Amino acid sequence: MKCPKCNSNFEQVNTPFGDVERCLNCKGLWFDMLEDEDLKDIADGIDVGDPEIGKKYNETGDINCPVCPNSKMLKMVDAKQPHIWFESCPTCFGRFFDAGEFKDLSENTISDFIKRFSIKERK
């Protein structure tokens, strides 16, 4: 399987909940459907890439799913942390997170709470 952002190979990362794919180059993460939900508690050990490199690759759009090559991935935003954008496949429901995004998603800081509260207040 190849990374949808930089076209490098994935390595398998063993976790207590199964294997996750991580890009050897950009360190982006591929999760099969709902795998990411079980792994947030160990995000530090999985998402080891440089967030600055992740930000660079996050600008890459119009990518195909690494599992369903004829399926364009959709850019998604996390409802609780709207600064986090990831890609999701509409066919297999897999998700791709650029380096640093999954670790950020797993951490709920006071800043995230304030951002969420201020967004609700504006509505």
Buried (B, 14 or more C-beta within 10 A) or exposed (E): EEBBBBEBEBEEBEBEEEEBBBBEBBBBBBBBEEBBEEBBEBBEEBBBBEBEBBEBBBEBEEBBBBBBEEBBBEEEEBEEBEEBBBBBBEEBBBBBBBBBBBBBBBEEEEEBEEBBEEEEEEE
